Structures are given as C-alpha cells and as structure tokens.
Amino acid sequence: MKVKLQVIFPLILILTLLGCSTEREGIRIGVCVADGGKVAYMEIKRGMMEEASRLNVELIWRDVSLRRKGESTVVAERRFIYEMFDKGIDALVWNPVTPDPKFDYVIVKKAVQENVPIVSLDEYPRRLKVSLLVEPNYVEMGRMAAGIAAEKTLRDRKRANFIVIEEPRGNENLRRVTLGIYDVLDGYQGANLLAGVHAETPFRALGLINALLTRYADNVQAIISCNTNVMPGVIEALRAHGLLDKTIT
C-alpha cells in the first residue's frame, strides 16, 4: 500500500504505518536527505526534531550536502545510511541524491537485509516499494511566505508593489509554492503585482530584478521568491539600487 501525505511533520504517522509503537523505548529513525539546506527540508527537520523530542524517539539526521571534501554524493549517501543501519535504526526516511535505480537498489537491498522499512521523502525512488511518501505541503509553504511578506509590507501603507520570482520551468514542487504565493496575494486588496518572472540561477535573478527595479523606478516594496537558491542575485540587485534595507524579501 502506498500512502501519500502532504504534511510537513508526520513522524507519528511514520511510526504508526511502519508498526512502531510510540510507547516502545529506544526507537531510532534515520533520515538522509540530498540537500538539507533547502527550505522544505529545513522545515521538515525542525518539525521532525520537535516531534521526536515529544515522542521520545531518537532522530538521526544526515545531509549529503555536508559530505567530506572530495567525497561524491552517492558515496556519502551510502556511507551515511550504512552508518545508520549499524546504529540499529527502526526505519529509514530517505530522499535519494540521484534518480538512477542502480544506486537506489544497493541501499534498498541492504535495507531488506537489515529488515529496515523505508519511507520515501518528497518523491518515489524507482524500483522502491514504500509504505509512505512524506511530502511537504508546498502550497502552504508559499502561502506562509506570501502572508509574512504581505503583512510586513502593508503594515504601514495601504498599497504596495510586489514582484514574484516563480518556479524554474518544469519544477512541479516549486510550481505549487508559487501557486500558494499567488493565492495569498490575491486576497490582499492593497497588494499590487508588478511582475511574475522565472529565474533558474542567481545570475538570472540579478538581471531580471535589476531590469524590473529600473523599469518601475525602484518603486518595489516586496520581492517573494519560491526558490531560495536565487536570492543572492535578488539581494545583489537590491543592493545596487540602494533598496536592501527598504524592500521586503
């Protein structure tokens, strides 16, 4: 059975669906993510840590982006997960670093040998039968970001101009974040959307935001991006226009 949940902190559901009693002592859950610096995974980690503390569960979190110097992502991922197997984890929550099934298979085979069930985080790896897919509520994340920006921007003014940096083309998860952003902005009468643009890199964001600030004579009060990876370019553009301390991002 595959169950797909659009929730951010489902640790108790993971334990329930995997047959682990929350009253049992010494439960260990291992989590391995490809890039823990992403906002979605930072939120997942925060929520899981809080819930693990509440349930008296030991949570072992490993982020492949923090691997050893010169170590490949695939090697680091395997090392982290094997170390968690050695520590006797009861379940593995896993966001693979690569969609290549031959690398997935090695870890899946080891998990079967260790009798450790796997929960897929954010997407289904190929050749992997999972009991549960844990997926952030991306739309809600967009709503939260837009709500905070709108409240701050409209606190002392009736109208404000917004720019939204939308998802890179083809990125379904960030597209849902963008939908959440627009859903909230549409509900604010004083929120005036100047532009919605796509930016895949900080350099691209720098060029786009610089052009928009020039076009609108720096009359921009907030910039909301669904992708934190491009924010260095946004910040550089704001700095160049002297708006770094005047614009909500």
Secondary structure by P-SEA (a helix, b strand, c coil): cbbbbccccaaaaaaaaacccccccbbbbbbbbcccccaaaaaaaaaaaaaaaaacbbbbbbbcccccccccaaaaaaaaaaaaaaacccccccccccccaaaaaaaaaaaaaacbbbbbcccccccccccbbbbcaaaaaaaaaaaaaaaaaacccccbbbbbbccccccaaaaaaaaaaaaaaaacccccccbbbbbccaaaaaaaaaaaaaaacccccccccccccaaaaaaaaaaaacccccccc
